[in-house]
Amino acid sequence: MKAKLQEKGVDFNQTFHILEVCNPVEAKRVLSENSLVGYFLPCKIAVYEEKEKTRIGLPKPTALTGLVENDNLMAIATDIEKRLIACVDKSK
């Protein structure tokens, strides 16, 4: 993020990375259910430094999917969210 913003002439010196994580099979599954979910894809994990500590976080798929009010999508989002959080937890 830092390099991209500086490339565009914006002075940003904080170390900040956005990892786009996507399971293409799951992406197809949710997009087939409701194409509005495409606004939320791919899933992202943010890694940045704050007060000399590395922070890792992500927008929760369940929170985003709640905007389209679809129970089937919510079940899928819940599963994906659990897997993403497990990946983040393993990195600690």
C-alpha positions as CSV (number, residue, x, y, z in Angstrom):
1,M,0.0,0.0,0.0
2,K,2.8,2.4,0.9
3,A,4.6,2.0,-2.4
4,K,1.3,2.3,-4.4
5,L,0.3,5.5,-2.7
6,Q,3.8,7.0,-3.0
7,E,3.7,6.0,-6.7
8,K,0.6,8.2,-7.0
9,G,2.3,11.1,-5.3
10,V,0.8,10.6,-1.9
11,D,3.2,10.7,1.1
12,F,2.4,7.7,3.2
13,N,5.1,6.1,5.3
14,Q,3.2,3.5,7.3
15,T,4.0,-0.1,6.5
16,F,0.6,-1.5,5.3
17,H,-0.1,-4.5,3.2
18,I,-3.4,-5.7,1.8
19,L,-3.4,-9.4,0.8
20,E,-6.1,-10.4,-1.6
21,V,-7.1,-14.0,-0.8
22,C,-9.5,-15.8,-3.0
23,N,-10.7,-19.3,-3.3
24,P,-12.0,-19.4,-6.9
25,V,-14.4,-22.3,-6.3
26,E,-16.0,-20.4,-3.4
27,A,-16.0,-17.1,-5.4
28,K,-18.0,-18.8,-8.2
29,R,-20.4,-20.4,-5.7
30,V,-21.3,-17.1,-4.0
31,L,-21.4,-15.1,-7.3
32,S,-23.7,-17.7,-8.7
33,E,-26.0,-17.2,-5.7
34,N,-26.0,-13.3,-5.9
35,S,-23.8,-11.2,-8.2
36,L,-23.9,-8.3,-5.7
37,V,-21.4,-10.3,-3.6
38,G,-18.8,-9.3,-6.3
39,Y,-18.5,-6.0,-4.6
40,F,-16.9,-7.7,-1.6
41,L,-14.5,-9.9,-3.5
42,P,-11.8,-10.9,-3.3
43,C,-11.5,-11.3,0.4
44,K,-8.8,-9.2,2.0
45,I,-6.4,-9.5,4.9
46,A,-4.7,-6.3,6.1
47,V,-1.2,-6.5,7.7
48,Y,0.2,-3.3,9.1
49,E,2.3,-1.8,11.8
50,E,0.9,0.3,14.6
51,K,2.8,1.5,17.6
52,E,5.6,-0.9,16.9
53,K,3.3,-3.9,16.7
54,T,2.3,-5.9,13.7
55,R,-1.5,-6.0,13.3
56,I,-3.5,-8.4,11.2
57,G,-7.2,-8.1,10.4
58,L,-9.9,-8.6,7.9
59,P,-13.4,-7.4,7.0
60,K,-15.6,-10.2,8.2
61,P,-17.4,-11.9,5.3
62,T,-20.5,-12.3,7.5
63,A,-20.8,-8.5,8.1
64,L,-20.5,-7.8,4.4
65,T,-22.8,-10.6,3.3
66,G,-25.4,-9.4,5.8
67,L,-25.9,-6.4,3.4
68,V,-27.5,-8.7,0.8
69,E,-29.8,-10.6,3.3
70,N,-29.5,-14.1,2.0
71,D,-29.5,-17.0,4.4
72,N,-27.7,-19.4,2.0
73,L,-24.9,-16.8,1.4
74,M,-24.7,-16.2,5.1
75,A,-24.0,-19.9,5.8
76,I,-21.2,-19.8,3.1
77,A,-19.8,-16.6,4.5
78,T,-19.7,-18.0,8.0
79,D,-17.7,-21.0,6.8
80,I,-15.3,-18.8,4.8
81,E,-14.9,-16.4,7.8
82,K,-14.0,-19.3,10.1
83,R,-11.3,-20.4,7.7
84,L,-9.9,-16.9,7.2
85,I,-9.7,-16.3,11.0
86,A,-8.0,-19.7,11.4
87,C,-5.3,-18.6,8.8
88,V,-4.8,-15.4,10.7
89,D,-4.6,-17.1,14.0
90,K,-1.9,-19.5,12.6
91,S,0.2,-16.6,11.6
92,K,0.5,-15.3,15.1
